Amino acid sequence: MRKFFLTILTFITLYEAAFAQSVLITGANRGIGLGFVRYYLGKQFTVYATYQSEVKSAELLEIKDKNLILIQADYEQPNTALGTIKCIIKQELLTFSF
C-alpha cells in the first residue's frame, strides 16, 4: 500500500511540474484539504478552495494570498458543482495569458 501512495505522489509531483498552474481543492477548510491549500500556495499555484460553512472555516478564511480564490459551496444542493466549475472557468479565462 505504501508503494502505491508513493507512486501516486510521484505522479502528482511530475504532473505539477509539467502542467498544472491551478488546482481545485474541495473540503479545503480543515485537515488534508487545508494542508493541500497551504502546500499549493507555497508553490505559487492558483488555488480554488471550496468550503461549506464560514463558521467551520475560520482558519481557511484567515489565509491572505493573492493566489487563493475561495468558493463557498454546499454540494448537497443541486447545481452547486456546475456553479463551482463555471466560477473557475470564468476566473481562468480572465487571467489566461498567451
Rosetta silent file (secondary structure, phi, psi, omega in degrees, C-alpha in Angstrom):
SEQUENCE: MRKFFLTILTFITLYEAAFAQSVLITGANRGIGLGFVRYYLGKQFTVYATYQSEVKSAELLEIKDKNLILIQADYEQPNTALGTIKCIIKQELLTFSF
SCORE:     score description
SCORE:     0.000 S_00000001
   1 L     0.000  -40.561 -179.410    0.000    0.000    0.000 S_00000001
   2 H   -60.970  -41.974  179.317    2.845    2.392    0.843 S_00000001
   3 H   -61.137  -38.667  178.235    4.383    1.821   -2.587 S_00000001
   4 H   -59.944  -48.065 -179.047    1.038    2.683   -4.189 S_00000001
   5 H   -66.062  -37.643  177.034    0.846    6.030   -2.363 S_00000001
   6 H   -64.394  -37.628  176.934    4.457    6.856   -3.206 S_00000001
   7 H   -64.050  -44.141  178.340    3.686    6.141   -6.860 S_00000001
   8 H   -62.559  -45.521  179.824    0.645    8.433   -6.727 S_00000001
   9 H   -63.085  -38.705  177.241    2.637   11.209   -5.019 S_00000001
  10 H   -63.198  -44.069  178.331    5.387   10.883   -7.625 S_00000001
  11 H   -60.792  -45.186  179.863    2.815   11.143  -10.415 S_00000001
  12 H   -60.152  -44.538 -179.548    1.238   14.216   -8.807 S_00000001
  13 H   -62.450  -43.464  178.141    4.635   15.878   -8.459 S_00000001
  14 H   -64.913  -40.484  178.472    5.509   15.191  -12.102 S_00000001
  15 H   -62.960  -44.825  178.839    2.102   16.450  -13.230 S_00000001
  16 H   -55.198  -49.716 -175.037    2.515   19.618  -11.158 S_00000001
  17 H   -64.972  -34.535 -174.017    5.868   20.364  -12.685 S_00000001
  18 H   -87.678  -37.936 -167.624    4.736   19.737  -16.244 S_00000001
  19 L  -127.353  -49.145 -164.777    1.211   21.096  -16.489 S_00000001
  20 L   -73.363  138.901  169.547   -0.639   22.454  -13.505 S_00000001
  21 L  -128.414  -15.588  179.882   -0.761   26.071  -12.500 S_00000001
  22 E  -133.127  146.589  175.933   -4.158   25.928  -10.831 S_00000001
  23 E  -135.659  151.153  173.162   -5.773   23.417   -8.505 S_00000001
  24 E  -111.088  125.927  178.236   -9.261   22.905   -7.105 S_00000001
  25 E  -121.092  115.762  175.912   -9.441   21.669   -3.528 S_00000001
  26 L   -91.543  149.897 -177.241  -12.831   20.676   -2.156 S_00000001
  27 L    64.917   42.077 -172.405  -13.278   20.492    1.596 S_00000001
  28 L   -82.503    1.009 -172.686  -10.425   22.958    1.980 S_00000001
  29 L   -83.389  -11.122 -178.550  -11.446   24.232    5.399 S_00000001
  30 L  -160.330  169.074  173.033   -9.720   21.572    7.522 S_00000001
  31 H    55.588 -134.836 -177.169   -7.459   18.572    7.681 S_00000001
  32 H   -61.177  -40.052  179.783   -5.893   17.312    4.480 S_00000001
  33 H   -58.840  -45.436  178.817   -7.755   19.864    2.362 S_00000001
  34 H   -65.545  -37.603  176.161   -6.341   22.771    4.364 S_00000001
  35 H   -61.874  -41.881  176.900   -2.897   21.183    4.176 S_00000001
  36 H   -64.083  -38.720  177.325   -3.178   20.996    0.379 S_00000001
  37 H   -56.579  -50.769 -178.850   -4.206   24.672    0.263 S_00000001
  38 H   -63.312  -41.619 -178.954   -1.032   25.669    2.118 S_00000001
  39 H   -60.184  -51.924 -176.154    1.138   23.316    0.068 S_00000001
  40 H   -71.772  -33.206  173.899   -0.010   24.595   -3.319 S_00000001
  41 H   -62.861  -37.978  177.504    0.025   28.250   -2.278 S_00000001
  42 H   -63.152  -24.861  177.817    3.627   27.682   -1.222 S_00000001
  43 L   -95.791   11.962  176.365    4.357   26.508   -4.777 S_00000001
  44 L    66.157   28.755  175.154    2.741   29.670   -6.218 S_00000001
  45 L   -82.046  155.208  165.116   -0.277   27.855   -7.695 S_00000001
  46 E   -79.728  125.362 -176.244   -3.662   29.479   -8.102 S_00000001
  47 E  -114.715  119.401  171.592   -5.781   27.625   -5.547 S_00000001
  48 E   -96.167  114.438 -174.475   -9.549   27.373   -5.836 S_00000001
  49 E  -117.975  122.694  178.604  -10.667   26.278   -2.388 S_00000001
  50 E  -100.546  146.666  176.589  -14.230   25.285   -1.596 S_00000001
  51 E  -146.358  158.603 -176.235  -15.772   25.292    1.838 S_00000001
  52 L   -98.490  -48.853 -171.765  -19.311   24.860    3.084 S_00000001
  53 L  -122.141  129.889  176.109  -19.687   26.864    6.275 S_00000001
  54 L   -62.591  -35.480 -178.573  -17.987   30.115    7.287 S_00000001
  55 L   -60.105  -39.526 -177.074  -18.391   29.125   10.935 S_00000001
  56 L   -93.397    8.161 -173.058  -16.289   25.980   10.435 S_00000001
  57 L  -123.460   24.041 -175.184  -13.777   27.626    8.094 S_00000001
  58 H   -55.520  -43.921 -177.503  -12.152   30.350   10.186 S_00000001
  59 H   -64.126  -41.385  177.313   -8.611   29.063    9.633 S_00000001
  60 H   -65.648  -44.666 -176.706   -9.072   28.912    5.856 S_00000001
  61 H   -67.523  -19.063  178.302  -10.729   32.332    5.713 S_00000001
  62 L   -79.539  -16.444 -178.699   -7.784   33.876    7.602 S_00000001
  63 L   -71.413  124.016  179.013   -5.323   32.958    4.843 S_00000001
  64 L  -111.985  109.006 -179.691   -4.481   36.051    2.830 S_00000001
  65 L  -153.072  133.641 -178.182   -2.898   35.222   -0.501 S_00000001
  66 L   -64.598  -19.770 -179.562   -3.473   36.705   -3.951 S_00000001
  67 L   -92.951    3.069 -179.493   -3.451   33.190   -5.421 S_00000001
  68 E  -101.246  122.542  177.308   -6.240   31.902   -3.158 S_00000001
  69 E  -118.074  114.218 -176.874   -9.774   32.017   -4.521 S_00000001
  70 E   -91.579  136.819  179.594  -12.404   30.951   -2.007 S_00000001
  71 E  -131.460  114.225  176.175  -15.684   29.442   -3.159 S_00000001
  72 E   -80.275  123.082 -173.811  -18.468   28.768   -0.682 S_00000001
  73 L  -145.671  129.675  175.211  -20.249   25.669   -1.951 S_00000001
  74 L  -109.281  100.776 -173.818  -22.819   23.288   -0.500 S_00000001
  75 L   -74.775    0.349  172.823  -22.591   20.174   -2.664 S_00000001
  76 L   -81.962  -13.145  179.081  -25.787   18.773   -1.193 S_00000001
  77 L   -91.836  141.670  178.912  -27.653   21.410   -3.219 S_00000001
  78 L   -60.897  145.611  175.074  -28.436   20.785   -6.898 S_00000001
  79 L    70.847    3.096  179.475  -26.233   22.562   -9.452 S_00000001
  80 H   -64.946  -43.537  179.895  -23.588   23.572   -6.914 S_00000001
  81 H   -60.971  -43.449  178.692  -20.867   21.580   -8.671 S_00000001
  82 H   -62.712  -41.692  177.601  -21.798   23.150  -12.006 S_00000001
  83 H   -62.205  -39.333  178.089  -21.749   26.616  -10.434 S_00000001
  84 H   -63.622  -45.446  179.812  -18.301   25.954   -8.989 S_00000001
  85 H   -62.414  -43.406  178.341  -16.980   24.845  -12.366 S_00000001
  86 H   -60.955  -41.469  178.879  -18.454   27.915  -14.083 S_00000001
  87 H   -60.713  -44.210 -178.920  -16.830   30.178  -11.476 S_00000001
  88 H   -67.679  -44.477  179.551  -13.433   28.583  -12.048 S_00000001
  89 H   -60.917  -44.655  179.215  -13.694   28.699  -15.836 S_00000001
  90 H   -59.619  -46.325 -179.693  -14.688   32.363  -15.737 S_00000001
  91 H   -64.610  -43.094 -179.844  -11.766   33.226  -13.443 S_00000001
  92 H   -63.972  -39.425  178.472   -9.292   31.209  -15.518 S_00000001
  93 H   -66.323  -34.301  178.731  -10.427   32.919  -18.722 S_00000001
  94 H   -68.392  -29.756 -175.599   -9.979   36.326  -17.091 S_00000001
  95 H  -106.077    2.130 -177.474   -6.402   35.511  -16.097 S_00000001
  96 L   -69.042  134.914  176.702   -5.370   33.428  -19.126 S_00000001
  97 L  -127.150  146.386 -178.855   -2.349   34.756  -20.974 S_00000001
  98 L   -94.139    0.000    0.000   -0.923   33.679  -24.314 S_00000001
